[in-house]
């Protein structure tokens, strides 16, 4: 994949995603339960004017609407996962997720609308490290690098 741009910070990460989603009306996120769910909710907040759905791993039957509530973005009722954009979260690559590439690509084929877009959302080059770059037909990968520090008195 070709380098296009860079961003800084969490806000830059969210804005990069919002820009990449563009005019899409609906985004379906797929990710590992627990680990990816809050990220999907955070990214869905950045595009709260669009319909958002979350799928656990590759289980289309698990599709739930992500909606704005007084507590923020929350999973709610069952939803139709068919979407203009499928956003794959990096937690899918974790060994404990046990996601098979064939199952992932089949899920994408089943829910991505014609002329839709596949976006990877990860940190620390998770898709590259997992060897997925040539196995998933990503249109775009938005990858962040986390650095941190601990300070004590």
C-alpha positions as CSV (number, residue, x, y, z in Angstrom):
1,X,0.0,0.0,0.0
2,X,1.2,3.5,-0.8
3,X,1.8,6.2,1.9
4,X,-0.8,9.0,1.5
5,X,-0.8,11.1,4.6
6,X,-0.1,11.2,8.3
7,X,-1.9,12.4,11.4
8,X,-1.2,13.1,15.0
9,X,-3.2,12.2,18.1
10,X,-6.6,10.6,18.6
11,X,-8.5,13.5,17.1
12,X,-6.3,13.2,13.9
13,X,-7.1,9.4,13.8
14,X,-10.9,10.1,14.0
15,X,-10.8,12.9,11.4
16,X,-8.8,10.7,9.0
17,X,-11.5,8.0,9.3
18,X,-14.3,10.6,8.9
19,X,-12.6,11.9,5.7
20,X,-12.1,8.4,4.3
21,X,-15.7,7.4,4.9
22,X,-16.8,10.5,2.9
23,X,-20.3,10.3,1.5
24,X,-21.1,6.8,2.6
25,X,-24.5,6.5,4.3
26,X,-23.7,3.4,6.4
27,X,-20.6,1.8,7.9
28,X,-20.4,-1.7,9.4
29,X,-17.5,-2.3,11.8
30,X,-16.2,-5.8,12.4
31,X,-14.0,-6.5,15.4
32,X,-13.2,-8.6,18.4
33,X,-15.7,-8.4,21.3
34,X,-14.6,-6.2,24.2
35,X,-11.3,-5.1,22.7
36,X,-12.8,-3.6,19.5
37,X,-16.3,-2.6,20.6
38,X,-15.3,0.6,22.3
39,X,-13.1,1.6,19.3
40,X,-16.1,1.0,17.0
41,X,-18.2,3.2,19.2
42,X,-15.6,5.9,19.2
43,X,-15.1,5.9,15.4
44,X,-19.0,5.7,15.1
45,X,-19.2,8.9,17.2
46,X,-16.9,10.7,14.6
47,X,-19.5,9.8,11.9
48,X,-22.6,10.0,14.1
49,X,-24.6,11.5,11.2
50,X,-24.3,8.1,9.4
51,X,-25.8,4.7,10.3
52,X,-23.3,2.5,12.0
53,X,-23.4,-1.3,12.8
54,X,-21.0,-3.6,14.7
55,X,-20.4,-7.3,13.9
56,X,-18.6,-9.5,16.4
57,X,-15.7,-11.2,14.5
58,X,-17.2,-12.5,11.2
59,X,-20.6,-13.4,12.6
60,X,-23.1,-11.5,10.5
61,X,-26.0,-12.7,12.7
62,X,-24.4,-10.7,15.6
63,X,-24.9,-7.3,13.8
64,X,-26.1,-4.6,16.2
65,X,-26.9,-1.0,15.5
66,X,-24.5,1.6,17.1
67,X,-26.6,4.6,18.1
68,X,-26.1,7.8,20.0
69,X,-27.5,7.7,23.5
70,X,-27.2,10.1,26.5
71,X,-24.2,7.9,27.5
72,X,-22.5,8.1,24.1
73,X,-22.5,5.6,21.3
74,X,-23.9,2.2,22.4
75,X,-24.8,-1.1,20.8
76,X,-28.5,-1.5,20.6
77,X,-30.9,-3.6,18.5
78,X,-30.2,-6.1,15.8
79,X,-29.3,-4.4,12.5
80,X,-28.9,-5.1,8.8
81,X,-25.1,-5.3,8.3
82,X,-25.1,-4.4,4.5
83,X,-23.1,-1.2,4.2
84,X,-21.2,1.2,1.9
85,X,-18.1,0.8,4.0
86,X,-16.8,-2.2,6.0
87,X,-14.4,-1.1,8.7
88,X,-12.2,-3.9,10.0
89,X,-10.7,-3.3,13.4
90,X,-7.2,-4.5,14.2
91,X,-8.3,-6.8,17.0
92,X,-9.5,-9.2,14.3
93,X,-5.8,-10.1,13.7
94,X,-5.2,-11.1,17.3
95,X,-4.5,-14.9,17.7
96,X,-7.2,-15.2,20.4
97,X,-9.8,-13.9,17.9
98,X,-9.1,-17.0,15.7
99,X,-10.4,-15.2,12.6
100,X,-9.9,-17.2,9.3
101,X,-9.1,-15.0,6.3
102,X,-11.6,-17.0,4.1
103,X,-14.4,-16.4,6.7
104,X,-13.5,-12.7,6.8
105,X,-13.5,-12.2,3.1
106,X,-16.8,-14.2,2.8
107,X,-18.3,-11.9,5.4
108,X,-17.1,-8.8,3.5
109,X,-18.5,-10.2,0.2
110,X,-21.9,-10.8,1.9
111,X,-22.3,-7.3,3.4
112,X,-20.3,-4.8,1.3
113,X,-22.4,-3.0,-1.2
114,X,-21.3,-2.8,-4.8
115,X,-18.6,-0.1,-5.2
116,X,-18.2,-0.2,-1.4
117,X,-15.0,0.4,0.5
118,X,-12.9,-1.7,2.9
119,X,-11.1,0.3,5.5
120,X,-8.7,-1.1,8.1
121,X,-8.5,0.6,11.4
122,X,-5.5,-0.5,13.5
123,X,-2.6,0.5,15.7
124,X,1.0,-0.6,15.6
125,X,0.6,-2.0,12.0
126,X,-1.6,-4.9,13.1
127,X,-2.8,-5.8,9.6
128,X,0.8,-5.7,8.2
129,X,2.2,-7.8,11.2
130,X,-0.6,-10.4,10.7
131,X,0.2,-10.7,7.0
132,X,-3.2,-9.5,5.9
133,X,-2.2,-6.8,3.4
134,X,-2.2,-9.2,0.5
135,X,-5.1,-11.3,1.8
136,X,-7.8,-8.6,2.3
137,X,-8.6,-6.2,-0.5
138,X,-8.2,-3.0,1.7
139,X,-9.0,0.3,0.0
140,X,-7.4,2.1,2.9
141,X,-5.7,1.4,6.2
142,X,-5.7,4.0,8.9
143,X,-3.0,3.0,11.3
144,X,-2.0,4.7,14.5
145,X,1.1,4.4,16.6
146,X,0.7,4.5,20.3
147,X,3.4,5.9,22.6
148,X,3.1,6.7,26.2
149,X,4.7,7.4,29.5
150,X,4.0,6.9,33.2
151,X,4.7,9.6,35.7
152,X,4.5,9.4,39.5
153,X,5.0,11.7,42.4
